[in-house]
């Protein structure tokens, strides 16, 4: 049986990396940095892939986590990679991911995983 905490930790680690790359960054600098845009896109893909592997029981326990939107973003990145909207990537990285981090930290703490505690 898989341990969903592993996937929650992957989600949290990737989300923290998104935050580390976007804190203090403005949209103009983001738009000018192709490597950053691709890095953030990849990190969002990782979050989505890990979310996709979390089992239904844990998803139901953590109903406030927007599972469908997270996995939907992953599907768009992976399957529609020619039309990635980097504006949506920016909004997700700067608006949605910061809200996701405390949800994941709380979930991991509730599941008894100390990696959910802030650094």
Secondary structure, 3 states (H helix, E strand, C coil): CCCHHHHHHHHHHHHHHHHHHHCCCCHHHHHHCHHHHHHHHHHHHHHHHHHHHCCHHHHHHCCCCCHHHHHHHHHHHHHCHHHCCHHHHHHHHHHHHHHHHHHHHHHHHHCCCHHHCCC
